[in-house]
């Protein structure tokens, strides 16, 4: 029943040690410095160094996983005689999932006795990671490949993602806000609060003045929409701002007595688009 291996990719922002603990195999997504032409994996550039370079003005670009990388990642598992459940970086932000599905179809023709299910997480960062946590828990509970995939698909519409950023310039580069909004937002200390919609796109939802207010707004969203906020599992991820991650957790703990199950770093693949100072919370809610 459990003859399958769970895969993810570095879009999930779960550290390698934790992935090994969860017995999850990983596909490396790459990033590069604009104008340099050298691809890096997350293991090749420490997150702290990455954000230091961003703050110094370096612009990073990211790449989706190509078919060759996915094929090389899957082949050893298929040769071992295992099926695969790949919880993939969301299609709203990356083309990886489309490539993964095509590659899976090709590999299943080569290995007709094996099955590969690719799930579009419609997620990013530790929201993707939280969905992966549910998949690992499903396997632990004895769910079959198909049962686990069905349960993950059922959870997806209720997986909430709330973000704030410290500097609007990074969202401007990605087309999330206009140049004028980024300029005046910086002048007026405006901090946007965003969420991820049902199609996996980041959508600005509100603007508040000041960092503390943005953290309070995210804590309020947790209170308003989390299913059983005193007991639900939630993850927090941060772009080199661990103190703010702790503040957000403390706000939630003060009201609900509930600690984060995991606080993790936003790695370069996500951080290249959101920038240093990004803070996010993920949980199961009544709706996205």
C-alpha positions in Angstrom: 0.0 0.0 0.0 2.8 2.4 0.9 5.2 1.5 -1.9 5.6 5.1 -3.0 8.1 7.9 -2.4 7.0 11.6 -1.8 8.9 14.2 -3.8 9.0 18.0 -3.6 11.2 20.8 -4.8 13.0 23.8 -3.3 9.9 25.9 -3.8 8.6 24.4 -0.6 11.1 26.2 1.7 11.6 23.2 3.9 15.2 22.7 4.9 17.1 19.6 3.7 17.4 18.1 7.2 13.7 18.3 7.7 13.0 16.8 4.3 15.3 13.9 5.2 13.5 13.5 8.5 10.2 13.4 6.6 11.7 10.9 4.1 11.0 13.3 1.2 13.2 13.4 -1.9 13.8 16.8 -3.4 14.2 18.4 -6.9 16.5 21.4 -6.9 15.2 24.6 -8.6 17.8 27.0 -9.7 18.4 30.8 -9.6 21.1 33.1 -11.0 22.4 36.6 -10.7 21.2 38.9 -13.4 23.9 39.2 -16.1 26.1 36.5 -14.7 24.7 33.4 -16.4 25.6 30.9 -13.7 22.9 28.8 -12.1 22.9 28.1 -8.4 21.0 25.7 -6.3 19.9 26.6 -2.8 22.7 24.3 -1.4 25.3 26.3 -3.3 24.4 29.7 -1.8 23.5 30.1 1.9 20.3 31.9 2.4 22.0 34.6 4.6 24.5 35.4 1.9 21.7 35.5 -0.7 19.8 38.1 1.2 22.9 40.1 1.9 23.6 40.3 -1.8 19.9 41.3 -2.5 20.2 44.1 0.1 23.4 45.2 -1.7 21.5 45.5 -5.0 22.0 42.2 -6.7 19.1 41.1 -8.8 18.3 37.4 -8.9 16.3 35.5 -11.5 14.8 32.0 -11.1 14.3 29.0 -13.4 11.7 26.3 -13.4 12.8 22.7 -13.3 13.3 21.3 -16.8 12.3 17.8 -18.0 15.9 16.5 -17.8 16.2 17.5 -14.1 12.9 15.9 -13.2 13.7 12.8 -15.2 17.1 12.4 -13.4 15.4 12.9 -10.1 12.7 10.3 -10.7 14.6 7.6 -12.4 16.5 6.1 -9.4 13.2 5.8 -7.5 11.5 4.1 -10.4 14.4 1.7 -10.8 14.0 0.9 -7.1 10.5 -0.2 -7.8 8.6 2.7 -6.1 5.8 4.8 -7.3 6.0 8.6 -6.9 3.8 11.3 -5.4 5.3 14.7 -6.4 3.8 17.7 -4.5 5.0 20.4 -6.9 5.6 24.2 -6.8 2.3 25.9 -7.7 1.5 26.6 -11.3 0.5 30.2 -10.5 4.1 31.0 -10.0 6.1 28.4 -11.9 5.9 26.3 -15.0 7.5 23.4 -13.2 4.3 21.5 -12.7 3.4 21.4 -16.4 6.9 20.0 -17.2 6.6 17.5 -14.4 3.3 16.2 -15.6 4.6 15.7 -19.2 7.7 14.0 -17.9 5.7 11.7 -15.6 3.6 10.6 -18.6 6.7 9.7 -20.6 8.2 7.8 -17.7 5.1 5.8 -17.0 5.2 4.7 -20.6 8.8 3.5 -20.0 7.9 2.0 -16.7 4.3 0.7 -17.2 4.3 -1.1 -13.9 4.9 2.2 -12.0 2.6 5.2 -11.2 3.5 8.8 -10.8 1.0 11.4 -9.5 2.0 15.1 -9.8 0.0 17.5 -7.6 -0.2 21.2 -8.5 0.2 22.6 -5.0 -1.1 26.0 -6.0 1.3 27.1 -3.3 4.6 28.7 -2.5 7.1 28.7 0.3 6.0 27.0 3.5 2.4 26.8 2.3 3.8 24.3 -0.2 5.7 22.9 2.7 2.6 22.6 4.9 0.8 20.7 2.1 3.9 18.4 1.9 3.6 17.9 5.7 0.0 16.7 5.2 1.2 14.3 2.5 3.9 12.9 4.8 1.3 12.5 7.5 -1.1 10.7 5.1 1.7 8.2 4.2 2.4 7.7 7.9 -1.3 6.9 8.4 -1.2 4.3 5.7 -2.9 6.0 2.9 -2.3 4.6 -0.5 -0.7 6.7 -3.3 -4.2 7.5 -4.8 -5.8 8.1 -1.4 -3.1 10.5 -0.3 -3.2 12.4 -3.6 -7.0 12.7 -3.2 -6.7 14.0 0.3 -4.2 16.6 -0.7 -6.5 17.8 -3.5 -9.3 18.1 -1.0 -7.2 20.2 1.4 -6.0 22.6 -1.3 -8.9 25.0 -1.5 -8.7 25.6 2.3 -4.9 26.2 2.5 -4.5 29.8 3.5 -1.4 31.9 2.6 -0.9 35.4 4.0 2.2 37.5 3.2 3.7 40.8 3.9 6.9 42.4 2.5 9.3 45.0 3.8 10.1 46.7 0.5 7.7 47.0 -2.4 10.6 47.3 -5.0 10.7 43.5 -5.3 7.0 43.1 -5.9 7.4 45.9 -8.5 10.0 43.9 -10.4 7.5 41.0 -10.6 4.7 43.2 -11.7 2.7 42.8 -8.5 2.6 46.6 -7.8 3.2 49.6 -10.0 6.3 51.7 -10.0 4.3 54.6 -8.5 2.8 52.4 -5.8 6.3 51.1 -4.9 7.8 54.7 -4.8 5.0 56.2 -2.7 4.6 53.1 -0.6 8.3 53.4 0.4 7.9 57.1 1.1 4.8 56.5 3.3 6.0 53.3 5.0 3.1 51.4 3.4 3.2 47.6 3.8 1.0 45.5 1.6 -0.7 42.3 2.9 -1.2 39.7 0.2 -2.8 36.3 -0.1 -2.7 33.5 -2.6 -6.0 33.0 -4.5 -7.6 29.8 -5.7 -5.4 29.7 -8.8 -2.2 30.1 -6.9 -1.5 33.8 -7.7 -0.3 36.3 -5.2 -3.0 39.0 -4.8 -2.6 42.3 -2.8 -5.5 42.4 -0.3 -4.8 45.4 1.9 -2.3 48.1 2.7 -1.3 49.1 6.2 1.1 51.7 7.5 4.1 50.2 9.3 5.6 46.8 9.8 3.8 46.1 13.2 0.5 46.8 11.6 1.1 44.3 8.8 1.9 41.6 11.4 -1.2 42.4 13.3 -3.2 42.2 10.1 -1.9 38.7 9.4 -2.6 37.5 13.0 -6.1 38.9 12.6 -6.6 36.9 9.4 -5.5 33.8 11.2 -8.0 34.4 14.0 -10.8 35.2 11.5 -10.4 32.2 9.1 -8.3 29.4 10.7 -10.2 26.2 11.5 -9.8 25.9 15.3 -7.1 28.6 15.7 -6.2 27.2 19.2 -5.2 23.8 17.8 -4.6 24.0 14.0 -1.2 23.4 12.5 0.4 26.5 11.1 3.8 27.3 9.5 5.6 30.7 9.3 8.3 31.5 6.8 10.6 34.5 6.8 13.0 36.2 4.4 15.9 36.8 6.8 13.7 38.4 9.5 13.4 35.7 12.2 12.6 38.3 14.9 9.4 39.3 13.0 8.5 35.6 12.6 8.8 35.3 16.4 6.7 38.4 16.9 3.9 37.0 14.7 4.0 33.7 16.5 3.9 35.5 19.9 0.8 37.4 18.7 -1.0 34.2 17.8 0.2 32.4 21.0 -1.0 35.4 23.2 -4.5 35.0 21.7 -4.9 31.3 21.1 -2.1 29.5 23.0 -0.9 27.9 19.8 2.8 27.8 18.8 3.8 27.5 15.1 4.6 23.9 14.2 7.5 25.1 12.0 9.3 28.4 11.4 11.4 28.3 8.4 13.5 30.4 6.0 12.2 31.7 2.7 14.9 30.4 0.3 16.3 32.0 -2.8 13.8 30.5 -5.2 10.9 32.4 -3.5 13.0 35.2 -2.0 14.2 36.4 -5.4 10.7 37.6 -6.1 9.6 38.7 -2.6 12.8 40.1 -1.2 14.4 40.3 2.3 11.9 41.1 5.0 9.1 39.0 3.6 7.0 37.3 6.3 4.3 34.7 5.7 1.9 32.5 7.6 0.1 29.3 6.3 -2.8 27.3 7.8 -6.0 25.5 7.0 -8.9 27.9 7.0 -12.6 28.0 6.2 -11.6 29.4 2.8 -8.5 30.8 1.2 
